[in-house]
């Protein structure tokens, strides 16, 4: 993108001469074709797409809307301060057992642990995954301690992994057997990352080996009494600023019992999600809100799952685009072009379409604040092509009349 801007800046005069020369020697219809091709290249190079324009509207809505802290969802983060206080220097089973036991004492509605507990505990750092799978099925004390902490009437949701082999067949890697208790449910935490490395969509269900597998957020909502239904189509996540949306607490403060001194209502009958947010964890993702401003921090995975849970509970995923709107735009654009041709005034149709296009863009942003999603980019392309078409038709007709007069 920067290279194209630099090219236009330094070679503007050359481009002007080429275009001027083209108008003299090339028929107008070829100029129209070149213009269309130029538009396509421009949109591809600048990575402008409907999803990108939706990112801007989401960013606009997040800054314009006043979001209240969600009263049902709490995020417990293992931040840098918590991570430094853990004995052993990593998030181990003993730490999770203490944290789960403390959270259970507040009687939450459901606890979701955004951790992969798919291998037995080992204090050998050099023990690779394949060796762990072949290890003895007698579980260590940390594993048993965490299993005892998970055992209760309170629903728990654990994460599992999805691994694809050489044949692109996806396998489910469940938590180890000692964690699969009666009150334990599981869901996959893998999020969908798109070509521009931004997470926009989530699959609430996947069909793997004739089995319907739910996502981590879907399973949490199920455990909390909210059935999301079985929808296998990608859902566009309605992202909001996590600071303005969720009550967030440090796991270190929870383990130190600071909330017992204030009020237990912070966690009582709440959906609690626990995940890592410390720097270096590798569990960070770009979202539409962080992807627009490059200087903004990426979002930890646990907040993405919390956002999906909120979308399910509030039925607040971004709605599908209204396709009928594009047909209306096309009809109006054609009517403006026809008026310009009848009046033999391409300037009239050009200015009218520009005004109409400006109103359309403002309307897209304003309606999005009220939860209405209408396509922005395709109508702009239609109107741009309409301007080019109107100008070319008027020029060709005037040229034809001029030739008739001279003959």
C-alpha positions as CSV (number, residue, x, y, z in Angstrom):
1,X,0.0,0.0,0.0
2,X,2.8,2.4,0.9
3,X,4.6,1.6,-2.3
4,X,1.5,2.6,-4.4
5,X,1.1,5.9,-2.5
6,X,4.8,6.7,-3.0
7,X,4.5,5.8,-6.7
8,X,1.5,8.1,-7.2
9,X,3.2,10.9,-5.3
10,X,6.4,10.9,-7.3
11,X,4.9,10.1,-10.7
12,X,1.7,12.1,-10.8
13,X,2.8,14.2,-13.8
14,X,3.6,11.1,-15.8
15,X,0.3,9.5,-15.0
16,X,-1.5,12.7,-16.0
17,X,0.2,12.7,-19.4
18,X,-0.6,9.0,-20.0
19,X,-4.3,9.5,-19.1
20,X,-4.4,12.6,-21.3
21,X,-2.9,10.7,-24.2
22,X,-5.3,7.8,-23.7
23,X,-8.3,10.2,-24.1
24,X,-6.9,11.2,-27.5
25,X,-6.1,7.9,-29.0
26,X,-8.3,5.3,-27.2
27,X,-12.0,4.9,-27.7
28,X,-14.1,5.8,-24.7
29,X,-15.3,2.2,-24.0
30,X,-11.7,1.2,-23.4
31,X,-11.3,4.0,-20.9
32,X,-14.3,2.6,-19.0
33,X,-12.7,-0.8,-19.0
34,X,-9.4,0.6,-17.7
35,X,-11.3,2.5,-15.0
36,X,-13.1,-0.6,-13.8
37,X,-9.8,-2.6,-13.8
38,X,-8.2,0.2,-11.8
39,X,-11.0,0.1,-9.2
40,X,-10.5,-3.6,-8.8
41,X,-6.7,-3.3,-8.4
42,X,-7.2,-0.4,-5.9
43,X,-9.6,-2.4,-3.7
44,X,-7.4,-5.5,-3.8
45,X,-4.2,-3.5,-3.0
46,X,-5.7,-1.5,-0.2
47,X,-7.4,-4.6,1.2
48,X,-10.7,-2.8,1.2
49,X,-13.6,-5.3,1.6
50,X,-17.1,-5.3,3.1
51,X,-15.6,-7.0,6.2
52,X,-13.1,-4.1,6.6
53,X,-15.8,-1.5,6.3
54,X,-17.7,-3.4,9.0
55,X,-14.6,-3.2,11.2
56,X,-14.7,0.6,10.9
57,X,-18.4,0.7,11.8
58,X,-17.8,-1.5,14.8
59,X,-15.0,0.8,15.9
60,X,-17.3,3.8,15.4
61,X,-20.1,2.1,17.4
62,X,-17.7,1.1,20.2
63,X,-16.6,4.7,20.7
64,X,-20.1,6.2,20.3
65,X,-22.1,3.8,22.5
66,X,-22.1,3.7,26.3
67,X,-21.7,0.1,27.3
68,X,-22.7,-1.0,30.8
69,X,-20.6,-3.6,32.7
70,X,-22.2,-7.0,32.1
71,X,-23.9,-8.2,35.3
72,X,-23.7,-11.9,34.3
73,X,-20.1,-12.4,33.2
74,X,-16.8,-12.1,35.2
75,X,-13.3,-12.6,33.8
76,X,-10.5,-13.8,36.1
77,X,-7.2,-13.0,34.4
78,X,-3.8,-14.5,35.1
79,X,-1.9,-11.3,34.5
80,X,1.8,-10.5,34.8
81,X,1.5,-9.9,38.5
82,X,-0.3,-13.2,39.1
83,X,2.1,-15.1,36.9
84,X,5.1,-13.8,38.8
85,X,3.6,-15.0,42.1
86,X,3.1,-18.6,40.9
87,X,5.5,-21.1,42.4
88,X,7.4,-22.8,39.6
89,X,7.2,-20.0,37.1
90,X,4.3,-21.4,35.0
91,X,0.5,-22.0,35.3
92,X,0.5,-25.4,37.0
93,X,-2.2,-27.7,38.2
94,X,-1.7,-26.8,41.9
95,X,-2.3,-23.1,41.1
96,X,-5.4,-23.9,39.1
97,X,-6.7,-26.2,41.9
98,X,-6.3,-23.4,44.5
99,X,-8.0,-20.9,42.1
100,X,-10.9,-23.2,41.3
101,X,-11.4,-24.0,45.0
102,X,-11.5,-20.3,45.9
103,X,-13.9,-19.4,43.1
104,X,-16.3,-22.3,44.0
105,X,-16.7,-20.9,47.5
106,X,-18.6,-18.0,46.0
107,X,-21.2,-20.3,44.4
108,X,-20.9,-19.1,40.8
109,X,-23.3,-20.3,38.1
110,X,-20.6,-21.9,35.9
111,X,-16.8,-21.7,35.7
112,X,-15.0,-22.0,32.4
113,X,-11.2,-22.7,32.3
114,X,-9.5,-21.5,29.1
115,X,-6.6,-24.0,29.5
116,X,-5.7,-27.2,27.6
117,X,-5.5,-30.0,30.2
118,X,-5.0,-32.6,27.5
119,X,-1.8,-34.2,28.9
120,X,-0.9,-35.6,32.4
121,X,1.2,-33.3,34.6
122,X,4.9,-33.8,34.5
123,X,7.7,-31.9,36.2
124,X,10.0,-32.9,33.3
125,X,10.3,-29.9,31.0
126,X,11.9,-32.0,28.2
127,X,9.1,-34.6,28.1
128,X,7.4,-34.1,24.7
129,X,3.8,-34.6,23.9
130,X,4.2,-38.0,22.3
131,X,6.0,-39.3,25.4
132,X,3.3,-37.9,27.7
133,X,0.6,-39.7,25.8
134,X,2.5,-43.0,26.3
135,X,3.0,-42.2,30.0
136,X,1.5,-44.3,32.8
137,X,-2.2,-43.6,33.3
138,X,-1.7,-43.3,37.1
139,X,-2.0,-39.5,37.5
140,X,0.3,-37.4,39.7
141,X,-0.7,-35.6,42.8
142,X,-1.2,-32.2,41.1
143,X,-3.6,-33.9,38.6
144,X,-5.6,-35.6,41.3
145,X,-5.7,-32.3,43.3
146,X,-7.1,-30.4,40.4
147,X,-9.6,-33.2,39.7
148,X,-10.8,-33.0,43.3
149,X,-11.1,-29.2,43.0
150,X,-13.2,-29.6,39.8
151,X,-15.5,-32.2,41.4
152,X,-18.7,-30.5,42.6
153,X,-22.3,-29.7,41.7
154,X,-21.1,-26.5,40.1
155,X,-20.9,-26.9,36.3
156,X,-17.3,-26.6,34.9
157,X,-16.3,-26.2,31.3
158,X,-12.8,-27.2,30.2
159,X,-11.2,-26.5,26.8
160,X,-10.1,-29.1,24.3
161,X,-7.9,-28.9,21.3
162,X,-8.5,-29.5,17.6
163,X,-5.5,-30.9,15.7
164,X,-5.5,-31.6,11.9
165,X,-3.3,-34.3,10.4
166,X,-1.5,-34.5,7.1
167,X,-4.8,-35.4,5.4
168,X,-6.5,-32.3,6.8
169,X,-8.6,-34.5,9.0
170,X,-9.4,-32.8,12.4
171,X,-9.0,-34.8,15.6
172,X,-10.5,-33.8,19.0
173,X,-7.9,-33.9,21.9
174,X,-10.0,-34.1,25.0
175,X,-8.8,-33.4,28.6
176,X,-7.3,-36.4,30.4
177,X,-9.7,-38.9,31.9
178,X,-9.3,-37.8,35.6
179,X,-10.8,-34.4,34.7
180,X,-13.8,-35.8,32.8
181,X,-16.2,-35.9,35.7
182,X,-20.0,-35.8,35.8
183,X,-20.2,-32.0,36.2
184,X,-17.5,-31.4,33.6
185,X,-18.4,-30.3,30.0
186,X,-15.9,-29.5,27.2
187,X,-15.7,-27.2,24.2
188,X,-13.1,-26.3,21.6
189,X,-11.3,-22.9,22.0
190,X,-9.8,-22.6,18.6
191,X,-10.9,-19.3,17.0
192,X,-11.1,-18.5,13.3
193,X,-8.3,-16.3,12.1
194,X,-8.7,-14.7,8.7
195,X,-6.2,-13.9,6.0
196,X,-5.4,-10.5,7.4
197,X,-4.8,-12.2,10.8
198,X,-7.9,-10.7,12.4
199,X,-10.4,-12.7,14.4
200,X,-13.9,-11.7,13.3
201,X,-16.1,-14.9,13.2
202,X,-16.7,-17.8,15.5
203,X,-18.2,-21.3,14.8
204,X,-20.5,-22.2,17.6
205,X,-20.6,-25.9,16.4
206,X,-18.5,-28.1,14.2
207,X,-19.4,-31.5,12.8
208,X,-16.5,-33.8,13.3
209,X,-16.8,-37.5,12.4
210,X,-20.6,-37.4,12.4
211,X,-20.5,-35.8,15.9
212,X,-21.6,-32.2,16.7
213,X,-18.9,-30.6,18.7
214,X,-19.7,-27.3,20.5
215,X,-17.3,-24.4,21.1
216,X,-16.0,-23.4,24.5
217,X,-18.4,-20.4,24.7
218,X,-21.4,-22.4,23.5
219,X,-20.8,-25.0,26.2
220,X,-20.5,-22.3,28.9
221,X,-23.9,-20.9,27.8
222,X,-25.4,-24.4,27.8
223,X,-24.1,-25.0,31.3
224,X,-25.6,-21.6,32.4
225,X,-29.0,-22.6,31.0
226,X,-28.9,-20.7,27.6
227,X,-29.2,-23.0,24.6
228,X,-27.5,-21.4,21.5
229,X,-29.1,-23.8,19.1
230,X,-27.1,-25.8,16.5
231,X,-25.9,-23.3,14.0
232,X,-22.9,-24.4,11.9
233,X,-22.5,-21.1,10.0
234,X,-19.8,-18.6,11.1
235,X,-21.2,-15.9,13.3
236,X,-19.8,-12.3,13.1
237,X,-18.7,-11.5,16.7
238,X,-20.1,-8.2,18.0
239,X,-16.9,-6.9,19.7
240,X,-16.9,-4.3,22.3
241,X,-14.3,-2.7,24.5
242,X,-13.6,-5.4,27.2
243,X,-12.7,-2.7,29.7
244,X,-16.2,-1.2,29.3
245,X,-18.0,-4.6,29.1
246,X,-16.7,-7.0,31.7
247,X,-15.8,-7.0,35.4
248,X,-12.2,-8.2,35.4
249,X,-10.2,-9.3,38.4
250,X,-6.7,-10.5,38.9
251,X,-6.3,-14.2,40.0
252,X,-3.7,-13.0,42.6
253,X,-6.4,-10.9,44.3
254,X,-8.9,-13.8,44.3
255,X,-6.4,-16.2,45.8
256,X,-5.5,-13.7,48.5
257,X,-9.2,-13.5,49.5
258,X,-9.5,-9.8,49.0
259,X,-13.1,-10.1,47.7
260,X,-14.3,-11.8,50.9
261,X,-13.5,-8.6,52.7
262,X,-15.7,-6.5,50.3
263,X,-18.6,-8.5,48.9
264,X,-19.2,-12.1,47.7
265,X,-21.8,-10.9,45.2
266,X,-19.0,-10.2,42.6
267,X,-18.9,-13.9,41.8
268,X,-22.1,-15.3,43.2
269,X,-24.4,-16.8,40.5
270,X,-22.1,-15.4,37.8
271,X,-20.5,-17.0,34.7
272,X,-16.8,-16.9,35.4
273,X,-14.1,-17.3,32.7
274,X,-10.5,-17.9,33.7
275,X,-7.7,-17.4,31.3
276,X,-4.2,-16.0,30.8
277,X,-3.4,-12.4,29.9
278,X,0.2,-12.1,30.9
279,X,2.7,-11.0,28.3
280,X,4.5,-13.8,26.6
281,X,1.6,-16.3,26.9
282,X,1.0,-16.3,23.2
283,X,-2.8,-16.3,23.6
284,X,-3.4,-12.9,22.0
285,X,-5.4,-12.1,18.9
286,X,-6.1,-9.1,16.6
287,X,-9.8,-8.2,16.5
288,X,-11.7,-5.6,14.5
289,X,-11.2,-3.1,17.3
290,X,-7.5,-3.7,17.7
291,X,-6.8,-4.3,14.0
292,X,-7.9,-0.8,12.9
293,X,-5.5,1.1,15.2
294,X,-2.1,-0.6,14.9
295,X,-0.9,0.9,18.2
296,X,-3.7,-0.8,20.2
297,X,-3.0,-4.0,22.1
298,X,-4.2,-7.3,20.9
299,X,-7.0,-9.1,22.8
300,X,-6.3,-12.1,25.1
301,X,-8.2,-15.2,24.0
302,X,-10.3,-15.4,27.2
303,X,-11.9,-12.0,26.4
304,X,-12.8,-13.3,22.9
305,X,-14.6,-16.2,24.5
306,X,-16.3,-13.9,27.0
307,X,-17.4,-11.7,24.1
308,X,-18.9,-14.7,22.3
309,X,-20.7,-15.8,25.6
310,X,-22.2,-12.3,25.9
311,X,-23.3,-12.4,22.2
312,X,-25.1,-15.7,22.8
313,X,-26.7,-14.6,26.0
314,X,-27.9,-11.3,24.5
315,X,-28.5,-12.7,21.0
316,X,-26.3,-9.9,19.8
317,X,-24.2,-11.2,17.0
318,X,-23.8,-8.8,14.1
319,X,-26.7,-9.5,11.8
320,X,-26.4,-10.6,8.1
321,X,-26.3,-7.9,5.5
322,X,-29.6,-6.7,3.9
323,X,-29.2,-7.7,0.3
324,X,-32.4,-5.9,-0.9
325,X,-30.7,-2.6,-0.1
326,X,-28.2,-3.2,-2.9
327,X,-31.0,-3.7,-5.4
328,X,-32.5,-0.4,-4.2
329,X,-29.1,1.4,-4.6
330,X,-28.8,-0.1,-8.1
331,X,-32.2,1.1,-9.2
332,X,-31.7,4.7,-7.8
333,X,-28.2,4.9,-9.5
334,X,-29.6,3.8,-12.9
335,X,-32.4,6.4,-12.6
336,X,-29.8,9.2,-11.8
337,X,-27.7,8.0,-14.8
338,X,-30.8,8.0,-17.1
339,X,-31.7,11.5,-15.9
340,X,-28.2,12.7,-16.7
341,X,-28.4,11.2,-20.2
342,X,-31.8,12.7,-20.9
343,X,-30.6,16.1,-19.8
344,X,-27.3,15.5,-21.6
345,X,-25.5,16.6,-18.5
346,X,-23.0,14.2,-17.0
347,X,-22.1,16.8,-14.3
348,X,-25.6,16.6,-12.9
349,X,-25.6,12.8,-12.6
350,X,-22.0,12.9,-11.2
351,X,-22.8,15.4,-8.5
352,X,-26.1,13.7,-7.7
353,X,-24.5,10.3,-7.3
354,X,-21.7,11.8,-5.1
355,X,-24.3,13.4,-2.8
356,X,-26.3,10.2,-2.8
357,X,-23.2,8.1,-2.0
358,X,-22.2,10.4,0.9
359,X,-25.7,10.0,2.4
360,X,-25.4,6.3,1.9
361,X,-22.1,6.1,3.8
362,X,-23.4,8.2,6.7
363,X,-26.6,6.1,6.8
364,X,-24.5,2.8,7.0
365,X,-22.7,4.1,10.1
366,X,-25.8,5.6,11.7
367,X,-28.0,2.5,11.2
368,X,-25.3,0.3,12.5
369,X,-25.6,2.0,15.9
370,X,-29.1,0.7,16.0
371,X,-28.1,-2.9,15.0
372,X,-29.0,-2.7,11.3
373,X,-26.3,-3.9,8.9
374,X,-26.5,-2.7,5.3
375,X,-23.7,-3.2,2.8
376,X,-21.4,-0.2,2.4
377,X,-18.7,-1.1,-0.2
378,X,-20.7,-2.8,-3.0
379,X,-23.2,0.1,-3.4
380,X,-20.2,2.6,-3.4
381,X,-18.6,0.5,-6.3
382,X,-22.0,0.5,-8.1
383,X,-22.3,4.3,-7.8
384,X,-18.7,4.8,-8.9
385,X,-19.2,2.7,-12.0
386,X,-22.4,4.6,-12.5
387,X,-20.6,7.9,-12.6
388,X,-18.0,6.5,-15.1
389,X,-20.8,5.0,-17.2
390,X,-22.8,8.2,-17.3
391,X,-19.8,10.3,-18.3
392,X,-18.8,7.9,-21.1
393,X,-22.3,7.7,-22.5
394,X,-22.8,11.4,-22.6
395,X,-19.3,11.9,-24.2
396,X,-19.8,9.2,-26.8
397,X,-23.3,10.6,-27.7
398,X,-21.9,14.2,-28.0
399,X,-19.0,12.9,-30.1
400,X,-21.4,11.0,-32.4
401,X,-23.6,14.2,-32.8
402,X,-20.5,16.2,-33.5
403,X,-19.4,13.8,-36.3
404,X,-22.9,13.9,-37.8
405,X,-22.9,17.7,-37.8
406,X,-19.5,17.8,-39.5
407,X,-20.5,15.3,-42.1
